[in-house]
């Protein structure tokens, strides 16, 4: 699809590949390779991850170590600073998997400025392989800051990352206090890490903080310390969920600056979520699912966050309580093999798949309607989102 002043259609879909900044890391381990009987073991598995130092990157590092020690398979982890870059790489085949957060929800729904375009739209073929739970997402500030509530952020500097779901998360958190991006000073930042480090150097007042990330521990160990803005008011939480339905209230006791006696009242969701496209070979998806589940005891012993949030119980809870996660056939096969598949899952899979097939088909009709009505490309997103809202309300 080519964009001029007026939206036009041509055969095929144009995908614009972003340059992926950051090093390409191969997690390697030592000897002790054990061949798996009757298991197709790939030589290499590739996955897009959040940037170096993030919770997601570190978690896949532990999985990579287990993978190579157990099966001799290398996990090629490619860090990227924004969500769109990870999705593009997954879409064009640069990587087989992506470790994503809430951005995958936007992609499947075809919403937000990134995915409400003619080039994207609802990504109905996205499939889930594993869902880990975020240890807690909060708004951190300096420990000696005079900012004590979300409302106090009015007029303060907050980082904005072009093309990142972090912006949507920030907007949802601001809604807790009836604030929007118009109520704060938007500061352009190149990556998620820079928004967090900005609290230390004074360029930002807060960021979206995952409590167990190295960036939060870095802030905690700084001369300023760390403190989180409480989000436990029911009306405020309702406003957050109106913005982002997957966000759930959470009392975090594990992470930087928190404990059983000093919890953070914050939010949680599925992060990182290991996803791929439906076209991925079933054996590869099965292998990835098997490694993540089978290696749990190993990496849980080495990492507290993974011990609490990467287990099968967390995965099952998140899958059962989402309306959008569709499991890859390889994952389905593995869950059936270990006896974790429930009869209700067949219904979940069928209904969720049908919903996204219908949503995608409707999106294609909206494109044709936009062309017929000579909707300009720059106005397509608004046109689609209005049509989408009416379509879903009618259902």
LUMRO-216920 format. One record per residue (C-alpha): residue number from 1; residue in three letters; x, y, z. Coordinates in steps of 0.2 Angstrom, whole numbers, plus 5000, padded with zeros to 4 digits. Layout:
<atoms>
[atom NUM,"ALA",[X,Y,Z]];
...
</atoms>
This chain:
<atoms>
[atom 1,"UNK",[5000,5000,5000]];
[atom 2,"UNK",[5007,5017,4995]];
[atom 3,"UNK",[5002,5033,5003]];
[atom 4,"UNK",[4999,5049,4994]];
[atom 5,"UNK",[4988,5063,4998]];
[atom 6,"UNK",[4973,5051,4994]];
[atom 7,"UNK",[4973,5033,5001]];
[atom 8,"UNK",[4976,5020,4987]];
[atom 9,"UNK",[4978,5002,4987]];
[atom 10,"UNK",[4989,4990,4977]];
[atom 11,"UNK",[4992,4972,4978]];
[atom 12,"UNK",[5002,4966,4993]];
[atom 13,"UNK",[5007,4974,5009]];
[atom 14,"UNK",[5021,4986,5011]];
[atom 15,"UNK",[5031,4984,5026]];
[atom 16,"UNK",[5044,4997,5031]];
[atom 17,"UNK",[5059,4989,5040]];
[atom 18,"UNK",[5066,5000,5054]];
[atom 19,"UNK",[5085,4999,5058]];
[atom 20,"UNK",[5087,4989,5073]];
[atom 21,"UNK",[5099,4997,5085]];
[atom 22,"UNK",[5109,4988,5098]];
[atom 23,"UNK",[5120,4973,5098]];
[atom 24,"UNK",[5115,4955,5093]];
[atom 25,"UNK",[5118,4944,5107]];
[atom 26,"UNK",[5119,4925,5107]];
[atom 27,"UNK",[5117,4918,5124]];
[atom 28,"UNK",[5130,4904,5126]];
[atom 29,"UNK",[5133,4891,5139]];
[atom 30,"UNK",[5144,4877,5143]];
[atom 31,"UNK",[5145,4858,5139]];
[atom 32,"UNK",[5133,4845,5146]];
[atom 33,"UNK",[5122,4844,5130]];
[atom 34,"UNK",[5108,4831,5132]];
[atom 35,"UNK",[5099,4826,5116]];
[atom 36,"UNK",[5080,4825,5117]];
[atom 37,"UNK",[5072,4809,5110]];
[atom 38,"UNK",[5059,4812,5097]];
[atom 39,"UNK",[5061,4830,5098]];
[atom 40,"UNK",[5065,4841,5083]];
[atom 41,"UNK",[5079,4852,5091]];
[atom 42,"UNK",[5083,4868,5080]];
[atom 43,"UNK",[5101,4874,5080]];
[atom 44,"UNK",[5096,4892,5083]];
[atom 45,"UNK",[5081,4901,5089]];
[atom 46,"UNK",[5079,4920,5087]];
[atom 47,"UNK",[5069,4932,5097]];
[atom 48,"UNK",[5067,4951,5098]];
[atom 49,"UNK",[5069,4957,5116]];
[atom 50,"UNK",[5068,4974,5125]];
[atom 51,"UNK",[5084,4983,5127]];
[atom 52,"UNK",[5100,4978,5137]];
[atom 53,"UNK",[5097,4978,5155]];
[atom 54,"UNK",[5078,4976,5154]];
[atom 55,"UNK",[5068,4963,5164]];
[atom 56,"UNK",[5064,4955,5147]];
[atom 57,"UNK",[5081,4954,5141]];
[atom 58,"UNK",[5088,4947,5157]];
[atom 59,"UNK",[5074,4934,5158]];
[atom 60,"UNK",[5078,4927,5140]];
[atom 61,"UNK",[5096,4927,5145]];
[atom 62,"UNK",[5092,4914,5158]];
[atom 63,"UNK",[5081,4904,5146]];
[atom 64,"UNK",[5095,4905,5133]];
[atom 65,"UNK",[5108,4898,5145]];
[atom 66,"UNK",[5096,4883,5149]];
[atom 67,"UNK",[5092,4880,5131]];
[atom 68,"UNK",[5110,4878,5126]];
[atom 69,"UNK",[5115,4868,5141]];
[atom 70,"UNK",[5101,4856,5139]];
[atom 71,"UNK",[5099,4855,5120]];
[atom 72,"UNK",[5114,4864,5112]];
[atom 73,"UNK",[5102,4876,5104]];
[atom 74,"UNK",[5108,4895,5104]];
[atom 75,"UNK",[5095,4908,5108]];
[atom 76,"UNK",[5099,4923,5097]];
[atom 77,"UNK",[5092,4938,5106]];
[atom 78,"UNK",[5091,4954,5097]];
[atom 79,"UNK",[5088,4969,5108]];
[atom 80,"UNK",[5078,4984,5101]];
[atom 81,"UNK",[5073,5000,5109]];
[atom 82,"UNK",[5055,5002,5104]];
[atom 83,"UNK",[5040,4990,5102]];
[atom 84,"UNK",[5037,4994,5083]];
[atom 85,"UNK",[5055,4988,5079]];
[atom 86,"UNK",[5052,4972,5087]];
[atom 87,"UNK",[5035,4969,5079]];
[atom 88,"UNK",[5042,4974,5061]];
[atom 89,"UNK",[5057,4961,5064]];
[atom 90,"UNK",[5044,4948,5069]];
[atom 91,"UNK",[5033,4952,5054]];
[atom 92,"UNK",[5046,4951,5041]];
[atom 93,"UNK",[5055,4936,5048]];
[atom 94,"UNK",[5071,4944,5055]];
[atom 95,"UNK",[5066,4934,5071]];
[atom 96,"UNK",[5055,4919,5075]];
[atom 97,"UNK",[5049,4926,5091]];
[atom 98,"UNK",[5047,4943,5100]];
[atom 99,"UNK",[5046,4946,5119]];
[atom 100,"UNK",[5033,4960,5120]];
[atom 101,"UNK",[5023,4969,5133]];
[atom 102,"UNK",[5006,4977,5130]];
[atom 103,"UNK",[5011,4982,5113]];
[atom 104,"UNK",[5006,4965,5107]];
[atom 105,"UNK",[4988,4969,5112]];
[atom 106,"UNK",[4988,4985,5102]];
[atom 107,"UNK",[4995,4976,5087]];
[atom 108,"UNK",[4981,4963,5088]];
[atom 109,"UNK",[4967,4976,5090]];
[atom 110,"UNK",[4974,4987,5077]];
[atom 111,"UNK",[4974,5002,5088]];
[atom 112,"UNK",[4986,5016,5093]];
[atom 113,"UNK",[4995,5027,5080]];
[atom 114,"UNK",[5007,5012,5076]];
[atom 115,"UNK",[4994,4999,5071]];
[atom 116,"UNK",[4979,5009,5065]];
[atom 117,"UNK",[4987,5012,5049]];
[atom 118,"UNK",[4984,5004,5032]];
[atom 119,"UNK",[5001,4996,5033]];
[atom 120,"UNK",[4996,4987,5049]];
[atom 121,"UNK",[4979,4985,5055]];
[atom 122,"UNK",[4973,4971,5067]];
[atom 123,"UNK",[4987,4957,5067]];
[atom 124,"UNK",[4975,4943,5068]];
[atom 125,"UNK",[4989,4930,5065]];
[atom 126,"UNK",[4999,4934,5081]];
[atom 127,"UNK",[5000,4918,5092]];
[atom 128,"UNK",[5006,4917,5110]];
[atom 129,"UNK",[5019,4904,5116]];
[atom 130,"UNK",[5021,4909,5134]];
[atom 131,"UNK",[5015,4923,5145]];
[atom 132,"UNK",[5025,4928,5160]];
[atom 133,"UNK",[5018,4941,5173]];
[atom 134,"UNK",[5025,4958,5176]];
[atom 135,"UNK",[5032,4959,5193]];
[atom 136,"UNK",[5023,4976,5195]];
[atom 137,"UNK",[5022,4992,5185]];
[atom 138,"UNK",[5023,5008,5194]];
[atom 139,"UNK",[5028,5027,5192]];
[atom 140,"UNK",[5044,5029,5201]];
[atom 141,"UNK",[5051,5045,5207]];
[atom 142,"UNK",[5067,5050,5217]];
[atom 143,"UNK",[5065,5045,5235]];
[atom 144,"UNK",[5068,5063,5240]];
[atom 145,"UNK",[5056,5071,5228]];
[atom 146,"UNK",[5042,5082,5232]];
[atom 147,"UNK",[5031,5072,5221]];
[atom 148,"UNK",[5020,5061,5231]];
[atom 149,"UNK",[5005,5057,5220]];
[atom 150,"UNK",[5001,5055,5202]];
[atom 151,"UNK",[4992,5072,5202]];
[atom 152,"UNK",[5008,5080,5207]];
[atom 153,"UNK",[5015,5076,5190]];
[atom 154,"UNK",[5005,5090,5182]];
[atom 155,"UNK",[5018,5101,5173]];
[atom 156,"UNK",[5032,5089,5176]];
[atom 157,"UNK",[5044,5082,5163]];
[atom 158,"UNK",[5040,5065,5157]];
[atom 159,"UNK",[5049,5055,5143]];
[atom 160,"UNK",[5041,5051,5126]];
[atom 161,"UNK",[5048,5037,5115]];
[atom 162,"UNK",[5042,5038,5097]];
[atom 163,"UNK",[5033,5023,5091]];
[atom 164,"UNK",[5033,5015,5109]];
[atom 165,"UNK",[5019,5007,5119]];
[atom 166,"UNK",[5027,5016,5134]];
[atom 167,"UNK",[5018,5031,5128]];
[atom 168,"UNK",[5001,5023,5130]];
[atom 169,"UNK",[5006,5015,5147]];
[atom 170,"UNK",[5011,5032,5153]];
[atom 171,"UNK",[4994,5040,5147]];
[atom 172,"UNK",[4985,5026,5156]];
[atom 173,"UNK",[4994,5030,5172]];
[atom 174,"UNK",[4991,5048,5170]];
[atom 175,"UNK",[4973,5045,5168]];
[atom 176,"UNK",[4973,5039,5186]];
[atom 177,"UNK",[4973,5057,5191]];
[atom 178,"UNK",[4963,5063,5177]];
[atom 179,"UNK",[4979,5069,5168]];
[atom 180,"UNK",[4984,5068,5150]];
[atom 181,"UNK",[5000,5071,5140]];
[atom 182,"UNK",[4993,5089,5138]];
[atom 183,"UNK",[4995,5091,5157]];
[atom 184,"UNK",[5014,5087,5157]];
[atom 185,"UNK",[5030,5092,5148]];
[atom 186,"UNK",[5033,5079,5135]];
[atom 187,"UNK",[5052,5076,5133]];
[atom 188,"UNK",[5058,5066,5117]];
[atom 189,"UNK",[5068,5051,5122]];
[atom 190,"UNK",[5077,5037,5111]];
[atom 191,"UNK",[5072,5022,5122]];
[atom 192,"UNK",[5064,5015,5137]];
[atom 193,"UNK",[5080,5015,5147]];
[atom 194,"UNK",[5083,5033,5144]];
[atom 195,"UNK",[5066,5038,5152]];
[atom 196,"UNK",[5071,5028,5168]];
[atom 197,"UNK",[5089,5035,5168]];
[atom 198,"UNK",[5082,5052,5166]];
[atom 199,"UNK",[5075,5052,5184]];
[atom 200,"UNK",[5093,5051,5190]];
[atom 201,"UNK",[5100,5064,5179]];
[atom 202,"UNK",[5085,5075,5182]];
[atom 203,"UNK",[5079,5076,5164]];
[atom 204,"UNK",[5062,5067,5168]];
[atom 205,"UNK",[5052,5066,5184]];
[atom 206,"UNK",[5045,5048,5182]];
[atom 207,"UNK",[5044,5034,5170]];
[atom 208,"UNK",[5035,5017,5168]];
[atom 209,"UNK",[5045,5007,5180]];
[atom 210,"UNK",[5045,4988,5181]];
[atom 211,"UNK",[5050,4985,5198]];
[atom 212,"UNK",[5062,4971,5196]];
[atom 213,"UNK",[5072,4978,5181]];
[atom 214,"UNK",[5090,4983,5183]];
[atom 215,"UNK",[5085,5001,5179]];
[atom 216,"UNK",[5074,5002,5195]];
[atom 217,"UNK",[5088,4995,5206]];
[atom 218,"UNK",[5100,5008,5198]];
[atom 219,"UNK",[5088,5021,5204]];
[atom 220,"UNK",[5086,5014,5221]];
[atom 221,"UNK",[5105,5013,5223]];
[atom 222,"UNK",[5107,5031,5217]];
[atom 223,"UNK",[5110,5045,5230]];
[atom 224,"UNK",[5091,5050,5228]];
[atom 225,"UNK",[5084,5033,5231]];
[atom 226,"UNK",[5067,5027,5224]];
[atom 227,"UNK",[5049,5029,5229]];
[atom 228,"UNK",[5033,5024,5219]];
[atom 229,"UNK",[5017,5034,5217]];
[atom 230,"UNK",[5003,5025,5225]];
[atom 231,"UNK",[4989,5019,5213]];
[atom 232,"UNK",[4976,5011,5224]];
[atom 233,"UNK",[4960,5021,5222]];
[atom 234,"UNK",[4946,5012,5214]];
[atom 235,"UNK",[4940,5026,5203]];
[atom 236,"UNK",[4957,5030,5198]];
[atom 237,"UNK",[4960,5012,5193]];
[atom 238,"UNK",[4944,5011,5184]];
[atom 239,"UNK",[4951,5026,5173]];
[atom 240,"UNK",[4967,5017,5170]];
[atom 241,"UNK",[4958,5001,5164]];
[atom 242,"UNK",[4946,5011,5153]];
[atom 243,"UNK",[4962,5016,5144]];
[atom 244,"UNK",[4971,4999,5144]];
[atom 245,"UNK",[4960,4985,5149]];
[atom 246,"UNK",[4974,4972,5151]];
[atom 247,"UNK",[4981,4982,5166]];
[atom 248,"UNK",[4976,4974,5183]];
[atom 249,"UNK",[4978,4981,5201]];
[atom 250,"UNK",[4993,4973,5210]];
[atom 251,"UNK",[5002,4974,5227]];
[atom 252,"UNK",[5020,4972,5223]];
[atom 253,"UNK",[5032,4965,5237]];
[atom 254,"UNK",[5047,4960,5226]];
[atom 255,"UNK",[5058,4973,5217]];
[atom 256,"UNK",[5068,4988,5220]];
[atom 257,"UNK",[5063,4998,5235]];
[atom 258,"UNK",[5048,4987,5240]];
[atom 259,"UNK",[5046,4972,5253]];
[atom 260,"UNK",[5032,4963,5262]];
[atom 261,"UNK",[5032,4978,5274]];
[atom 262,"UNK",[5033,4991,5261]];
[atom 263,"UNK",[5023,4986,5246]];
[atom 264,"UNK",[5020,4996,5230]];
[atom 265,"UNK",[5001,4998,5225]];
[atom 266,"UNK",[5003,4997,5207]];
[atom 267,"UNK",[4998,4987,5191]];
[atom 268,"UNK",[5002,4971,5183]];
[atom 269,"UNK",[5000,4963,5166]];
[atom 270,"UNK",[5008,4950,5154]];
[atom 271,"UNK",[5026,4954,5152]];
[atom 272,"UNK",[5036,4948,5144]];
[atom 273,"UNK",[5025,4939,5132]];
[atom 274,"UNK",[5033,4927,5120]];
[atom 275,"UNK",[5024,4928,5104]];
[atom 276,"UNK",[5026,4923,5085]];
[atom 277,"UNK",[5015,4923,5070]];
[atom 278,"UNK",[5004,4908,5066]];
[atom 279,"UNK",[5015,4904,5051]];
[atom 280,"UNK",[5029,4899,5062]];
[atom 281,"UNK",[5034,4880,5061]];
[atom 282,"UNK",[5024,4871,5075]];
[atom 283,"UNK",[5039,4861,5080]];
[atom 284,"UNK",[5049,4877,5084]];
[atom 285,"UNK",[5034,4884,5094]];
[atom 286,"UNK",[5033,4868,5103]];
[atom 287,"UNK",[5051,4868,5107]];
[atom 288,"UNK",[5051,4885,5114]];
[atom 289,"UNK",[5036,4882,5125]];
[atom 290,"UNK",[5045,4866,5131]];
[atom 291,"UNK",[5061,4875,5135]];
[atom 292,"UNK",[5052,4889,5145]];
[atom 293,"UNK",[5042,4877,5155]];
[atom 294,"UNK",[5054,4863,5157]];
[atom 295,"UNK",[5068,4874,5162]];
[atom 296,"UNK",[5058,4884,5175]];
[atom 297,"UNK",[5066,4876,5191]];
[atom 298,"UNK",[5083,4880,5184]];
[atom 299,"UNK",[5081,4898,5180]];
[atom 300,"UNK",[5069,4901,5195]];
[atom 301,"UNK",[5083,4896,5206]];
[atom 302,"UNK",[5094,4909,5199]];
[atom 303,"UNK",[5082,4923,5197]];
[atom 304,"UNK",[5069,4929,5210]];
[atom 305,"UNK",[5058,4938,5197]];
[atom 306,"UNK",[5057,4923,5186]];
[atom 307,"UNK",[5053,4911,5201]];
[atom 308,"UNK",[5038,4921,5205]];
[atom 309,"UNK",[5031,4926,5188]];
[atom 310,"UNK",[5037,4914,5175]];
[atom 311,"UNK",[5029,4898,5181]];
[atom 312,"UNK",[5014,4888,5173]];
[atom 313,"UNK",[5002,4895,5186]];
[atom 314,"UNK",[5006,4913,5180]];
[atom 315,"UNK",[5004,4908,5162]];
[atom 316,"UNK",[4988,4899,5165]];
[atom 317,"UNK",[4980,4914,5175]];
[atom 318,"UNK",[4985,4926,5162]];
[atom 319,"UNK",[4979,4916,5147]];
[atom 320,"UNK",[4962,4912,5155]];
[atom 321,"UNK",[4959,4930,5160]];
[atom 322,"UNK",[4963,4938,5144]];
[atom 323,"UNK",[4951,4940,5129]];
[atom 324,"UNK",[4964,4941,5116]];
[atom 325,"UNK",[4978,4928,5118]];
[atom 326,"UNK",[4977,4914,5105]];
[atom 327,"UNK",[4990,4900,5108]];
[atom 328,"UNK",[5001,4893,5094]];
[atom 329,"UNK",[4997,4875,5089]];
[atom 330,"UNK",[5014,4871,5095]];
[atom 331,"UNK",[5010,4877,5112]];
[atom 332,"UNK",[4993,4869,5112]];
[atom 333,"UNK",[5002,4852,5108]];
[atom 334,"UNK",[5014,4854,5122]];
[atom 335,"UNK",[5001,4859,5135]];
[atom 336,"UNK",[4991,4844,5130]];
[atom 337,"UNK",[5006,4833,5132]];
[atom 338,"UNK",[5009,4838,5150]];
[atom 339,"UNK",[4991,4837,5154]];
[atom 340,"UNK",[4989,4856,5157]];
[atom 341,"UNK",[4976,4858,5143]];
[atom 342,"UNK",[4958,4861,5149]];
[atom 343,"UNK",[4942,4858,5139]];
[atom 344,"UNK",[4937,4877,5141]];
[atom 345,"UNK",[4953,4881,5131]];
[atom 346,"UNK",[4946,4874,5115]];
[atom 347,"UNK",[4932,4887,5117]];
[atom 348,"UNK",[4944,4901,5121]];
[atom 349,"UNK",[4954,4897,5105]];
[atom 350,"UNK",[4939,4896,5094]];
[atom 351,"UNK",[4931,4911,5100]];
[atom 352,"UNK",[4946,4922,5100]];
[atom 353,"UNK",[4952,4916,5083]];
[atom 354,"UNK",[4935,4920,5076]];
[atom 355,"UNK",[4935,4937,5084]];
[atom 356,"UNK",[4951,4943,5076]];
[atom 357,"UNK",[4947,4935,5059]];
[atom 358,"UNK",[4931,4945,5059]];
[atom 359,"UNK",[4940,4961,5065]];
[atom 360,"UNK",[4953,4959,5051]];
[atom 361,"UNK",[4940,4956,5038]];
[atom 362,"UNK",[4931,4972,5043]];
[atom 363,"UNK",[4947,4982,5043]];
[atom 364,"UNK",[4950,4977,5024]];
[atom 365,"UNK",[4932,4983,5021]];
[atom 366,"UNK",[4936,4999,5030]];
[atom 367,"UNK",[4951,5001,5018]];
[atom 368,"UNK",[4940,4999,5003]];
[atom 369,"UNK",[4928,5011,5010]];
[atom 370,"UNK",[4942,5024,5013]];
[atom 371,"UNK",[4948,5022,4995]];
[atom 372,"UNK",[4930,5024,4989]];
[atom 373,"UNK",[4927,5040,4999]];
[atom 374,"UNK",[4945,5047,4995]];
[atom 375,"UNK",[4950,5048,5013]];
[atom 376,"UNK",[4967,5055,5014]];
[atom 377,"UNK",[4981,5043,5021]];
[atom 378,"UNK",[4984,5055,5036]];
[atom 379,"UNK",[4966,5054,5041]];
[atom 380,"UNK",[4964,5035,5039]];
[atom 381,"UNK",[4968,5031,5057]];
[atom 382,"UNK",[4954,5042,5064]];
[atom 383,"UNK",[4942,5035,5051]];
[atom 384,"UNK",[4947,5017,5055]];
[atom 385,"UNK",[4946,5019,5074]];
[atom 386,"UNK",[4928,5027,5073]];
[atom 387,"UNK",[4922,5012,5062]];
[atom 388,"UNK",[4931,4999,5073]];
[atom 389,"UNK",[4922,5007,5089]];
[atom 390,"UNK",[4905,5006,5080]];
[atom 391,"UNK",[4908,4988,5074]];
[atom 392,"UNK",[4913,4981,5091]];
[atom 393,"UNK",[4899,4990,5099]];
[atom 394,"UNK",[4886,4983,5087]];
[atom 395,"UNK",[4893,4965,5091]];
</atoms>
